[in-house]
Amino acid sequence: MTILEKPDISKLLDYGWCFPEQFTVKAADGKTDLYGIMWKPFNFDSTRVYPIISQVYPGPFTETVWTEFTVFDRYNNTALAQRGFIVVCMGHRGSSPYRDKAYATYGYGNLRDYPLADDVCGIRQLGQRFSYVDTTRVGIFGHSGGGMMSVAAICTYPDFYRVAVASSGNHDNRIYNRAWGETYQGIGDDNRFQVNINQDLAKSLKGHLLLVTGEVDQNVHPAHTMRMVNAFILNNKDFDLLILPSQSHHYEGQYKTYFEKKKRDYFTRYLLKEK
């Protein structure tokens, strides 16, 4: 083996930065391995108990459990952890096609709900394994498909997830890209496309939820979020809403900075300070 280059990250470590940690848990079937990453605060104290936040993206064509070196990571989990949280992301059955067919196709025909039980099961295992993980204070957040999953999760397991932030979520896949939905959901014997939508879960919301959308999203149309807003209003549910002017599916510049701070503040207010 020949080492071509070895980076010097000593200044980064001296600053207080810590590597995220890898972990493995079992899926809800008790057999399938799920691989994940955990971020801790820089001043982590194993004698303390921390709320846990799950950063999610259900696929169904990829996972956001990455292995390449990164300082800031893809979803700013490092920064969120510094508020006093354990932040994790893990795979779910039905996401990565790099496993096997059973894993990759697990969600076929169940496009809204397939990753939820695995996320709950994985978090509970982490709570049993690590005394510093508080599974009575659980949050969840995600973007796009992760936003859809976050709303589905807090409404399906309202006594488990206490806080959610859902940005640019495709809450109603009847109005998302038809080819995408038909590929991963399938069509019925009557050749019609039918899929479960998040609006049907609105009546079960208990915790704190922040909905976010870009005003001119050309991927997941803002109508997805507006339909979710309407469903919560019709069910007399409290929620929070942030619309980012002139922003498309991926937020940029000051709008991204504002959203990331808003997300951290939201979890700090409702998951860290409220007990």
Secondary structure per residue as TSV (DSSP state, phi and psi in degrees):
chain	resnum	aa	ss	phi	psi
A	1	M	-	360.0	135.1
A	2	T	-	-114.3	124.2
A	3	I	-	-86.9	114.6
A	4	L	-	-81.0	-35.4
A	5	E	-	-160.9	145.4
A	6	K	-	-130.8	113.5
A	7	P	-	-72.9	150.9
A	8	D	-	-104.8	106.4
A	9	I	-	-109.5	22.5
A	10	S	H	-60.9	-39.1
A	11	K	H	-64.9	-36.5
A	12	L	H	-65.3	-43.2
A	13	L	H	-68.7	-37.6
A	14	D	H	-63.4	-31.5
A	15	Y	H	-68.0	-23.3
A	16	G	T	119.0	-0.8
A	17	W	-	-67.3	142.8
A	18	C	-	-125.5	145.5
A	19	F	-	-66.9	140.2
A	20	P	-	-67.0	158.0
A	21	E	E	-110.8	141.6
A	22	Q	E	-89.4	149.9
A	23	F	E	-147.8	164.5
A	24	T	E	-131.5	133.9
A	25	V	E	-131.8	172.1
A	26	K	E	-96.5	147.3
A	27	A	-	-70.8	176.8
A	28	A	T	-64.6	-16.7
A	29	D	T	-79.2	-5.6
A	30	G	S	76.5	2.7
A	31	K	S	-124.6	-41.8
A	32	T	S	-76.9	130.2
A	33	D	E	-75.4	135.4
A	34	L	E	-117.9	132.3
A	35	Y	E	-105.3	139.2
A	36	G	E	-145.5	174.2
A	37	I	E	-129.1	142.6
A	38	M	E	-125.8	132.9
A	39	W	E	-110.3	136.1
A	40	K	-	-118.8	158.5
A	41	P	-	-61.8	152.3
A	42	F	T	-60.3	-32.3
A	43	N	T	-99.4	35.4
A	44	F	-	-53.8	135.6
A	45	D	-	-128.1	112.7
A	46	S	T	-65.7	-12.5
A	47	T	T	-87.4	-9.7
A	48	R	S	-90.4	168.8
A	49	V	-	-119.7	128.8
A	50	Y	E	-117.0	142.6
A	51	P	E	-61.9	155.9
A	52	I	E	-120.4	138.4
A	53	I	E	-124.0	130.3
A	54	S	E	-100.9	117.9
A	55	Q	E	-90.8	123.2
A	56	V	-	-123.9	149.3
A	57	Y	-	-153.4	110.0
A	58	P	-	-81.6	-3.5
A	59	G	-	90.4	-129.1
A	60	P	S	-91.9	22.7
A	61	F	S	-121.9	2.6
A	62	T	-	-164.6	167.8
A	63	E	-	-124.2	152.3
A	64	T	-	-100.1	34.2
A	65	V	-	-100.4	95.8
A	66	W	-	-103.0	159.9
A	67	T	-	-119.1	-8.9
A	68	E	S	-73.2	155.8
A	69	F	-	-72.1	132.3
A	70	T	-	-152.9	142.8
A	71	V	S	-84.1	-47.0
A	72	F	S	-95.5	-14.0
A	73	D	-	59.1	170.2
A	74	R	T	-73.9	-29.0
A	75	Y	T	-121.6	21.8
A	76	N	-	58.5	33.9
A	77	N	H	-66.3	-32.2
A	78	T	H	-59.8	-46.9
A	79	A	H	-66.1	-39.6
A	80	L	H	-63.9	-39.5
A	81	A	H	-60.9	-30.1
A	82	Q	T	-67.2	-15.4
A	83	R	T	-75.1	-7.7
A	84	G	T	110.5	35.7
A	85	F	-	-123.1	155.6
A	86	I	E	-94.1	121.3
A	87	V	E	-112.8	132.6
A	88	V	E	-133.4	154.4
A	89	C	E	-137.2	144.5
A	90	M	E	-147.0	157.8
A	91	G	-	-73.0	162.6
A	92	H	-	-136.2	146.5
A	93	R	T	-56.6	134.2
A	94	G	T	105.0	-0.4
A	95	S	S	-104.0	-88.8
A	96	S	-	-64.5	129.8
A	97	P	T	-80.0	-0.2
A	98	Y	T	-87.2	-0.2
A	99	R	S	-89.4	-100.8
A	100	D	-	-141.5	176.8
A	101	K	H	-62.6	-42.5
A	102	A	H	-61.2	-39.8
A	103	Y	H	-68.2	-47.4
A	104	A	H	-69.5	-31.9
A	105	T	T	-102.1	9.9
A	106	Y	T	-57.4	-35.2
A	107	G	T	-87.5	0.0
A	108	Y	T	-59.7	126.2
A	109	G	T	86.6	0.1
A	110	N	-	-142.6	53.5
A	111	L	T	-62.3	-26.6
A	112	R	T	-84.5	-39.9
A	113	D	T	-104.6	-11.9
A	114	Y	T	-60.2	-31.7
A	115	P	T	-89.3	-7.2
A	116	L	H	-66.6	-49.2
A	117	A	H	-63.2	-35.9
A	118	D	H	-65.2	-38.9
A	119	D	H	-65.0	-45.6
A	120	V	H	-61.3	-46.4
A	121	C	H	-62.6	-42.6
A	122	G	H	-64.0	-43.3
A	123	I	H	-64.1	-41.9
A	124	R	H	-62.1	-38.2
A	125	Q	H	-65.5	-38.9
A	126	L	H	-64.2	-36.5
A	127	G	H	-65.9	-35.1
A	128	Q	H	-74.2	-32.0
A	129	R	H	-81.8	-36.6
A	130	F	-	-119.8	120.6
A	131	S	T	-67.3	-18.4
A	132	Y	T	-85.5	-1.2
A	133	V	E	-97.3	121.9
A	134	D	E	-99.7	102.8
A	135	T	E	-85.0	8.9
A	136	T	E	-92.1	-7.5
A	137	R	E	-129.9	89.1
A	138	V	E	-118.6	131.6
A	139	G	E	-119.8	167.6
A	140	I	E	-151.0	142.2
A	141	F	E	-151.5	156.7
A	142	G	E	-170.8	164.7
A	143	H	E	-117.0	144.3
A	144	S	T	61.8	-116.6
A	145	G	H	-59.9	-30.8
A	146	G	H	-68.2	-31.7
A	147	G	H	-67.6	-42.3
A	148	M	H	-60.0	-45.2
A	149	M	H	-64.9	-37.5
A	150	S	H	-63.5	-42.9
A	151	V	H	-67.2	-44.1
A	152	A	H	-60.1	-38.1
A	153	A	H	-68.5	-48.1
A	154	I	H	-71.0	-22.1
A	155	C	H	-89.9	-28.2
A	156	T	H	-82.1	-35.1
A	157	Y	S	-121.7	65.7
A	158	P	T	-67.8	-17.3
A	159	D	T	-96.1	1.3
A	160	F	T	-108.5	-54.9
A	161	Y	E	-87.2	127.0
A	162	R	E	-98.8	-28.2
A	163	V	E	-141.0	139.6
A	164	A	E	-140.9	144.3
A	165	V	E	-123.7	120.9
A	166	A	E	-122.6	111.3
A	167	S	E	-109.5	130.1
A	168	S	S	52.0	43.1
A	169	G	-	-79.8	141.2
A	170	N	-	-86.7	74.3
A	171	H	-	-71.1	-22.9
A	172	D	-	-128.0	91.5
A	173	N	T	-72.4	1.7
A	174	R	T	-71.9	-23.5
A	175	I	S	-113.5	12.1
A	176	Y	S	-89.4	-175.0
A	177	N	-	-55.3	116.7
A	178	R	H	-60.1	-44.4
A	179	A	H	-61.8	-37.8
A	180	W	H	-64.2	-48.8
A	181	G	H	-62.9	-43.3
A	182	E	H	-67.5	-31.5
A	183	T	H	-67.3	-44.2
A	184	Y	H	-100.5	-16.3
A	185	Q	H	-100.6	-36.6
A	186	G	-	87.5	171.4
A	187	I	-	-120.5	158.3
A	188	G	-	-78.6	176.6
A	189	D	T	-62.7	-21.6
A	190	D	T	-88.7	9.2
A	191	N	S	64.1	24.4
A	192	R	-	-108.6	147.0
A	193	F	-	-93.0	118.8
A	194	Q	-	-131.4	138.6
A	195	V	-	-150.3	145.6
A	196	N	-	-70.4	141.5
A	197	I	-	-121.7	154.6
A	198	N	G	-67.9	-27.3
A	199	Q	G	-57.5	-31.8
A	200	D	G	-68.3	-14.7
A	201	L	G	-97.1	-5.6
A	202	A	G	-56.9	-33.0
A	203	K	G	-65.6	-16.0
A	204	S	G	-97.0	0.0
A	205	L	-	-64.2	131.1
A	206	K	-	-122.3	-39.3
A	207	G	S	-84.5	-161.6
A	208	H	E	-96.3	130.5
A	209	L	E	-133.8	128.9
A	210	L	E	-110.7	117.4
A	211	L	E	-95.6	136.9
A	212	V	E	-134.4	141.4
A	213	T	E	-150.3	148.9
A	214	G	E	-79.1	143.2
A	215	E	T	-63.9	-33.2
A	216	V	T	-123.5	42.1
A	217	D	-	-62.0	119.3
A	218	Q	S	-96.7	0.3
A	219	N	S	-103.5	-68.6
A	220	V	S	-102.1	101.7
A	221	H	-	-56.3	141.6
A	222	P	T	-55.5	-17.1
A	223	A	H	-60.1	-28.0
A	224	H	H	-58.9	-48.6
A	225	T	H	-68.8	-38.5
A	226	M	H	-65.1	-36.6
A	227	R	H	-65.8	-35.1
A	228	M	H	-68.4	-42.0
A	229	V	H	-57.1	-47.4
A	230	N	H	-61.6	-40.9
A	231	A	H	-63.8	-40.2
A	232	F	H	-68.1	-39.0
A	233	I	H	-62.2	-46.1
A	234	L	H	-65.1	-23.4
A	235	N	T	-100.5	10.0
A	236	N	T	55.7	46.7
A	237	K	-	-107.0	139.7
A	238	D	-	-80.9	138.4
A	239	F	-	-158.9	171.0
A	240	D	E	-119.7	149.9
A	241	L	E	-136.2	133.3
A	242	L	E	-128.8	120.9
A	243	I	E	-109.7	126.5
A	244	L	E	-99.4	108.4
A	245	P	T	-59.1	140.5
A	246	S	T	65.7	8.0
A	247	Q	-	-97.5	140.1
A	248	S	-	-93.9	-146.2
A	249	H	S	-70.6	-33.2
A	250	H	S	-112.4	122.6
A	251	Y	-	-77.9	146.3
A	252	E	-	-129.6	157.6
A	253	G	H	57.1	-135.5
A	254	Q	H	-62.4	-29.6
A	255	Y	H	-69.0	-40.0
A	256	K	H	-65.7	-44.4
A	257	T	H	-59.9	-43.4
A	258	Y	H	-63.7	-44.7
A	259	F	H	-62.4	-44.8
A	260	E	H	-62.6	-41.0
A	261	K	H	-66.6	-40.9
A	262	K	H	-60.0	-41.5
A	263	K	H	-63.2	-46.8
A	264	R	H	-63.0	-43.0
A	265	D	H	-63.3	-36.9
A	266	Y	H	-65.0	-46.0
A	267	F	H	-68.4	-36.8
A	268	T	I	-62.5	-42.7
A	269	R	I	-69.0	-44.7
A	270	Y	I	-102.1	-17.5
A	271	L	I	-112.3	-30.4
A	272	L	I	-93.0	-46.1
A	273	K	S	-88.2	-27.2
A	274	E	-	-94.1	120.5
A	275	K	-	-124.3	360.0
